[in-house]
Amino acid sequence: MNSSSFPFSSSSLDKGGDDSFSLFPSFEKRSIPIIQGLKWTPSLVSPVGSGEEQEEVNPNDQDFIHGILDPRFPNPGDGTPKSLGEKCVGGKIQPDFSLRNREVLAGVLKKKRREGTLRNILEIGVNREGRNSSTRCILQVKGHDTKYLGIDIAWHVLNPIRCESRNIFCYKCDSGEYQEIVAYAKSIGIDTGFDVIFIDGFHSVNQVLKDWKFTQLLNPRDGCVIMHDTNYHPGPYLVWEAIDETLYDKVKYFTDQEYDWGIGVAYLKRK
């Protein structure tokens, strides 16, 4: 299989370089990251500081949330608890992946399976804990012929579900290792892109921006991206709000007032 069979060339995917995935380049230039499929607005991103060059931020820093104006996400350094959901709803929040989250995910997968458009699935952040986990749902619904690729940094999470005879493939690495994951996907015969991408990895802004990069591998005819934690975690919240609605049809389920972490489905519009 040659690289040209994959839907996007590496050169087009890397356009802009790694610096394009930093939310805080120099505010002196008032520049913001240019990432395919996202559209920034003043209500989402606001310059902070004095306009000097910003110090590089660790993309794995859960407190990397300066650019969000929503009052639920105050600037780090004020003693804000890591569990933003607990802070917001006083402990009433639903389990991490609730039954109604599972119903949304299963509904999307079943519909695509009936239509014959569920060939390849990418899950970023494997979660097999609990009866309603996203991974359990995907593997139960996908069907034998659909290829599943799960990405996670923890091999003890991946190894129990790996079963290549059932087209269940797993790869241990950080989801930021884009080219490495693309190369592995090619090696297992995924050369037509992904029909569904489910994003539920690390929830910092920078990390979710890196995860969003994989949406450039969506099947251009009928691909969709599903994001979990769109209510309380800074990365999913910001990226979901920034999805360009001229390119995607977005449906968000459950609000923060419903005590749910939130899940959203964005369908790529046909050109």
C-alpha positions in Angstrom: 0.0 0.0 0.0 1.5 3.3 -0.9 1.0 6.7 0.8 -0.9 8.1 -2.0 -3.8 5.8 -1.3 -4.4 7.5 2.1 -7.0 10.3 1.7 -4.6 13.1 2.7 -0.9 13.6 2.1 1.5 14.1 5.0 2.5 17.5 3.6 -1.0 18.8 3.7 -1.7 17.5 7.1 1.4 19.1 8.6 0.9 22.4 7.0 1.6 25.1 9.5 3.9 23.0 11.6 3.7 22.1 15.3 3.5 25.8 16.3 0.0 26.0 14.8 -1.2 23.8 17.7 -0.2 26.2 20.4 -3.2 28.2 21.6 -0.9 31.0 22.7 1.6 32.2 20.1 2.7 35.8 20.5 -0.3 38.0 21.4 1.7 41.0 20.1 0.7 39.7 16.7 -2.8 38.7 17.9 -2.4 35.4 16.1 -4.4 32.3 16.8 -3.9 28.7 15.6 -5.1 28.0 12.1 -6.5 24.5 12.1 -8.7 22.9 9.5 -12.3 22.6 10.6 -12.1 25.1 13.4 -13.2 28.7 13.4 -12.1 30.9 16.3 -14.3 33.8 17.5 -13.6 36.6 20.0 -16.0 34.9 22.4 -13.8 31.8 22.5 -10.3 33.1 22.5 -9.1 36.2 24.3 -5.5 37.5 24.6 -4.2 37.5 28.1 -1.1 39.1 29.6 0.7 42.2 28.4 1.2 41.2 24.8 4.6 39.8 25.4 5.7 36.4 24.0 3.9 33.8 26.0 5.9 31.1 27.8 5.5 27.7 26.2 2.8 25.7 27.9 3.0 22.0 28.6 0.2 20.5 26.5 -0.4 17.9 29.2 -1.2 20.6 31.8 -4.8 20.3 32.7 -4.8 23.9 33.9 -4.0 25.2 30.4 -7.3 27.0 30.1 -6.4 30.8 29.9 -8.1 31.4 26.6 -11.7 30.5 27.5 -13.9 33.2 28.7 -16.6 31.0 30.1 -16.8 31.7 33.9 -16.8 28.0 34.7 -13.1 27.9 33.6 -11.3 30.5 35.7 -7.6 31.1 35.1 -5.2 28.6 36.7 -3.5 29.6 39.9 -6.7 30.5 41.8 -7.0 27.1 43.6 -9.6 25.8 41.1 -10.2 22.1 41.7 -9.2 19.7 38.9 -12.7 18.3 38.9 -14.5 21.2 37.2 -17.7 19.2 37.0 -17.8 18.7 40.8 -17.2 22.4 41.3 -20.0 23.4 38.8 -22.8 21.1 39.8 -22.1 20.4 43.5 -21.5 16.7 43.1 -24.7 15.9 41.2 -22.9 15.1 37.9 -23.7 11.9 36.1 -21.1 9.1 35.8 -18.2 9.8 33.4 -19.9 8.0 30.5 -23.6 7.9 31.3 -26.2 5.6 29.9 -27.6 8.4 27.8 -24.1 9.1 26.4 -24.0 5.5 25.4 -27.4 5.7 23.7 -26.2 8.7 21.6 -23.0 6.9 20.6 -24.8 3.6 19.9 -27.4 5.4 17.9 -24.8 7.0 15.6 -23.0 3.7 15.0 -26.1 1.7 14.4 -27.4 4.2 11.9 -24.1 4.2 10.0 -24.0 0.4 10.1 -27.5 0.1 8.6 -26.4 2.5 5.8 -23.2 0.5 5.1 -21.0 3.4 6.0 -19.3 2.1 9.2 -16.0 0.7 7.9 -13.3 2.2 10.1 -13.5 3.7 13.6 -10.8 5.6 15.5 -11.1 6.0 19.3 -8.7 8.3 21.0 -8.7 7.5 24.7 -9.8 3.9 25.4 -12.3 3.4 28.2 -13.4 -0.1 29.0 -14.5 0.5 32.6 -18.2 0.1 33.4 -21.1 -1.4 31.5 -21.7 1.8 29.7 -18.1 2.7 28.6 -17.5 4.1 25.2 -15.2 1.4 24.2 -17.6 -1.4 25.2 -20.3 0.3 23.3 -18.3 0.7 20.1 -17.1 -3.0 20.2 -20.6 -4.3 20.8 -22.2 -2.3 18.0 -19.5 -2.1 15.3 -19.9 -5.5 13.6 -17.1 -8.0 12.6 -16.0 -6.4 9.4 -15.6 -2.8 10.7 -12.1 -2.1 11.8 -11.6 -0.5 15.2 -8.4 1.3 16.1 -8.0 2.4 19.8 -5.2 4.8 20.8 -4.1 5.1 24.4 -1.0 5.6 26.5 -1.8 2.6 28.8 -1.1 -0.9 27.5 -3.0 -2.5 30.4 -6.1 -0.8 29.0 -5.5 -1.8 25.4 -4.3 -5.3 25.7 -7.5 -7.0 27.0 -9.6 -5.8 24.1 -7.1 -6.4 21.3 -8.4 -9.1 18.9 -7.1 -8.7 15.4 -9.2 -11.6 14.2 -12.3 -9.5 15.0 -10.7 -6.4 13.5 -10.0 -4.8 16.9 -6.6 -3.1 16.7 -4.9 -1.1 19.5 -1.8 1.1 19.4 0.0 2.4 22.5 1.2 5.9 22.2 0.3 9.5 22.9 -2.3 10.7 20.5 0.0 13.6 19.6 2.2 11.1 17.7 0.2 11.8 14.5 2.5 10.4 11.8 3.2 7.3 13.9 -0.5 6.6 14.2 -1.2 7.3 10.5 1.6 4.8 9.6 0.1 2.1 11.8 -3.4 2.7 10.4 -2.0 2.1 6.9 -0.2 -1.0 8.0 -3.6 -2.6 9.1 -5.3 -1.7 5.9 -7.1 1.5 6.8 -6.5 3.4 3.6 -9.9 5.1 3.0 -9.9 7.2 6.1 -12.2 6.9 9.2 -16.0 7.0 9.2 -16.2 7.7 12.9 -13.6 9.4 15.2 -14.4 9.4 18.9 -12.4 11.8 20.9 -12.1 11.3 24.7 -8.4 11.5 25.5 -6.6 14.0 27.7 -8.7 17.1 28.1 -6.2 20.0 28.0 -6.8 22.5 25.2 -3.6 21.7 23.4 -4.1 18.0 23.5 -7.6 18.1 22.1 -6.3 20.4 19.3 -3.9 17.6 18.5 -6.6 15.0 18.6 -8.7 17.2 16.3 -6.0 16.9 13.7 -7.2 13.4 13.0 -10.5 14.7 11.7 -8.6 15.5 8.5 -8.7 11.7 7.9 -12.5 11.6 8.1 -14.2 10.0 5.1 -15.1 13.1 3.1 -18.5 11.6 2.0 -20.1 10.6 5.3 -17.6 10.9 8.2 -18.4 12.2 11.6 -16.5 13.1 14.8 -18.0 12.5 18.3 -16.6 14.4 21.3 -17.2 13.6 24.9 -16.9 16.0 27.9 -18.1 19.0 25.9 -19.7 20.7 29.0 -17.0 20.8 31.7 -13.5 20.1 30.5 -11.7 23.0 28.9 -10.3 21.2 25.8 -13.4 19.5 24.5 -15.6 22.5 25.4 -13.4 25.0 23.5 -12.8 22.8 20.4 -16.5 21.8 20.2 -17.6 25.5 20.2 -14.9 26.3 17.6 -16.0 23.7 15.1 -16.7 25.4 11.8 -20.4 25.0 11.0 -19.9 25.8 7.3 -18.1 22.4 7.2 -19.9 20.4 9.9 -23.5 19.8 11.0 -23.2 19.9 14.8 -25.6 18.3 17.4 -24.8 18.7 21.1 -26.6 16.5 23.6 -27.3 17.3 27.2 -26.4 20.6 28.8 -24.5 21.4 32.0 -27.8 22.0 33.7 -28.7 18.3 33.0 -25.6 17.3 35.1 -24.0 15.5 32.2 -20.4 15.8 31.0 -21.8 16.3 27.5 -21.4 14.6 24.2 -21.5 16.1 20.7 -21.7 14.7 17.2 -20.4 16.7 14.2 -21.2 15.4 10.7 -18.9 16.4 7.9 -21.0 18.1 5.2 -20.7 16.7 1.7 -19.0 18.9 -0.8 
